[in-house]
Amino acid sequence: MERLPASSSTLATLESTEAFGLDAADVKYVTQHFRYTFTNEKVRRSARYYSPGWRTWAAVAVQLAWRRYKHRKTLASLSFIRPRRPLSRCSSLGEEQLRLYTALLTSPKPNQDDLL
């Protein structure tokens, strides 16, 4: 991983933009939390790639990590303010909605036969 360049392209933006990178551990965390398991690695990769549920879950997980990072960065810049709760417990309404959405996507779905 260290031998690869940080980026092979240059982007020009019209407005100021914030960006972040994912470590190998972050990507591994997202890929290991896919709830379907297949014995064939090729089938597993294609199912993950084409699954809209998994893509949405991965996007939500990355978004939550970004919001936590931004929150910690903001609190660190305001060193004179002490948070009432630990940083890991601080959350906004938007973050709670993302957590609920993730829980709904990743929870096991009942079979149609069970409902009849």
Buried (B, 14 or more C-beta within 10 A) or exposed (E): EEEEEEEEEEEEEEEEEEEEEEEEEBEEBBEEEBEEEEEEEEEBEEBBEEBEEBEBBBEBBBBBBBBBEEBBEEBEEEEEEEEEEEEEEBBEEEBEEBEEEBEEBBEEEEEEEEEE
